[in-house]
Amino acid sequence: MLREVFAFPYEEVAKQLHRSEVAVRQLVHRAREGVRAGEVRYPAPPPVHANVVRAFSSACQGRGITQLINALSEKPSFEGETDEALARRFLYMERKMLTTISRE
């Protein structure tokens, strides 16, 4: 979202999300593919989804982007879930938001 909706450069997205620029480029690529394919692979838990949607809405209304960056960079703690499972949830949330935006 930071890249596609708010036009952040890859370098800035990587800095904000504490990831490498290469990892961010890969995330964006996969998210684009998922949106095009209409994929919904890993639904986010309702509280996580609600937090990201609220932060996205706030950013779109010009109230600042900090809340969205924090929501996207947080590593939610789901007892018993691996980092890989959490990464899939994160990708799902990004894809869901991009899908919602592309339909409006």
C-alpha positions in Angstrom: 0.0 0.0 0.0 2.8 2.4 0.8 4.3 1.9 -2.6 1.2 1.5 -4.8 -1.3 3.9 -3.1 0.9 6.5 -1.5 3.8 6.4 -4.0 6.5 5.9 -1.5 9.9 4.9 -3.1 10.9 1.3 -2.5 13.8 2.6 -0.4 11.5 4.4 2.0 9.1 1.5 2.3 12.0 -0.8 3.1 13.2 1.7 5.8 9.7 2.1 7.3 9.0 -1.6 7.4 12.5 -2.6 8.5 13.0 -4.8 5.5 15.5 -4.8 2.6 14.6 -3.0 -0.6 14.8 -6.4 -2.4 12.3 -7.9 0.0 9.9 -5.0 -0.4 10.1 -5.2 -4.2 9.3 -8.9 -3.9 6.3 -8.2 -1.6 5.0 -5.6 -4.0 5.4 -8.0 -7.0 3.6 -10.8 -5.2 0.8 -8.5 -4.0 0.2 -7.2 -7.5 0.0 -10.8 -8.8 -2.4 -11.8 -6.0 -4.6 -8.8 -6.7 -4.7 -9.6 -10.5 -5.5 -13.3 -9.7 -8.1 -12.4 -7.1 -6.4 -14.5 -4.6 -7.4 -14.7 -1.0 -5.1 -17.2 0.6 -4.6 -16.2 4.2 -7.4 -14.3 5.9 -6.2 -11.9 8.6 -7.7 -12.2 12.1 -10.5 -9.7 12.5 -8.7 -7.4 15.0 -5.6 -7.2 12.8 -7.6 -6.6 9.7 -9.7 -3.9 11.4 -6.5 -2.1 12.7 -5.0 -2.0 9.2 -8.3 -0.8 7.6 -8.7 1.9 10.2 -5.1 3.1 9.7 -5.5 3.0 5.9 -8.7 5.0 6.1 -7.1 7.6 8.3 -4.1 7.9 6.0 -6.4 8.3 2.9 -8.3 11.1 4.7 -5.1 13.0 5.2 -4.6 12.4 8.9 -1.0 11.2 8.4 0.5 7.9 7.5 2.3 7.1 10.7 -0.5 4.9 12.0 -0.6 2.9 8.8 3.2 2.4 8.8 3.0 1.2 12.4 0.1 -1.2 11.6 2.0 -2.6 8.6 5.3 -2.9 10.4 4.0 -4.5 13.6 4.6 -8.2 14.0 1.4 -9.4 15.5 1.8 -12.2 18.0 -0.3 -15.2 17.3 0.6 -17.9 19.7 1.9 -21.0 18.0 2.2 -19.4 14.5 5.5 -19.4 12.7 7.1 -16.4 11.1 6.2 -17.8 7.7 2.5 -18.0 8.7 2.7 -14.4 10.0 4.3 -13.3 6.7 1.5 -14.9 4.7 -1.1 -13.1 6.9 0.7 -9.8 6.2 0.8 -10.4 2.5 -2.9 -11.3 2.6 -3.7 -8.0 4.3 -1.8 -6.0 1.7 -3.5 -7.9 -1.1 -6.9 -7.4 0.4 -6.4 -3.7 0.7 -5.1 -3.4 -2.9 -8.1 -5.4 -4.1 -10.5 -3.2 -2.2 -8.9 -0.1 -3.7 -8.8 -1.4 -7.2 -12.6 -2.1 -7.1 -13.5 1.5 -6.1 
